């Protein structure tokens, strides 16, 4: 099955939606790390969420959703780029007790926050922050839309060891589009009949048919998604430069070269002493980033 996201609207209403299904991208993310099952599940949900939100805001640029907490999982981050490429990573507290298979969102993170960053190709960078006050990622993101975007938005997310899926419904502010006063409540109520097993079992078309076979739904052509990493030698070099010249030279004195790799895709990068000196002589270093 091709990884994809599909938009749909309910005719003669101001209700729109999206469904995302990720198998290959999910596999590419998880195969590079040995995450516990509960972490795989939550990171998979985050991967589906960043795809949904990117399509929702129609961003021509990069979006990231970063969750930071005080629990066994200290950070999760998922990112999309304009080419429909997705990547994600989690960081665990090495001294914490690993979560069991049934651990939920709150169990993994405890208290913390979610930061949503929009970085358009042209224009200003934007960040929104919401506290971890709900017991699910979907609930916290719904709070973000209610407070920051002031758009009624509902999300359903599910993931297992093989797949990430998600659905989003949103009520647009233009009431002139709406000829059905009950549309929002009805479409949300029907979506609430979904459970994780059903979401993971059926494809987007079948899910829409099961939920909304009595509704007039216009389904748009799906958009292909895939795993992809934005790391590069230049971006890795920029991150190294944040260590400063003295520390870099101390490292080189001990091991003659610096070997590092991208945390997301595990691509390896090697910098010789000459490479590092050349970087230090460059006046305009590239900005650091999470690799």
C-alpha positions, 0 to 999 in steps of 0.5 A: 500500500502506498503511503498517502494522505487524502482530503475530503469535504462534505458537500454543502457544509463547512466541514472538511477532513483528511485521512493519512495512512503510512506503512513504508514511512512508518517502517523506515522510521522504526527500523532505524531504532529499537524503540519499546512497543509503547514508544513505537506506537506514540511515535507512529501517532506523531508521524501521522499527526505531522502529515495531517497538520501539514496538509491542513495548513497547506504549508509550502515549507517545513513543519515539525511537532516536538513533544518534550516531557519529564517522563521515560520519554524526554522528547519526540519529534516528527517533521515534514517537508514540501516534498511530502517527506516525513521523518521522526525520532524519539529520545528516552531517559536512559536512567528511567524505567522503560515503559510497558507495552500498554503505556499511554501518552501521559505515562510516557511523558508526564508533564511537558509541552508540545511545540509546533513549528511552521517554517515556510519557504518564504515568510516568517517562522511561526511557533505555537506551544500547548501544554500536555494537559490531555491524556492523548496526543490527539487531545493535546493537538485539539487543544492547540487548534482551539486556542491558537487557530480557534477552529473546531478540530478533531483528530483520531490517531492510531499506530502499531508496529507496522503502520500509522494512521490518522483522521482529522475533521475540521469545521471552517469558519465560513458559515456561508458554505454550510447548508446543514446545521447538524453536519459538524456534530453528526460527522464527529459523532460517526467518527467517534465510533472508530476504534484503533483496530478498525483504523489500522485494518482498513484503508482510507476509502473503506474507512470513509465508506463505513463511516459516511456511506449516508453522507455526500462526500467529495474525495480528492485525489490522494497525495503520496507521502514517503520517508525522507531526511533533510540532513546534509554534510552542511547541516551537520557541520553547522551543528558541530560548529556550535561546540566551538573551536576549542572543544572541536580541537580537543576532540581531534587531539584525542581521535584525529577525526570526528565521526558522527551520524544523523539521528533520524536516518543514521547516515554517517559523516566524517570530518578530518582535522583539515575539514574542521579547520576549514569550517572554523575559518568559514565566517558564515556557518550554516545554522544548527539543527536537530539531526 
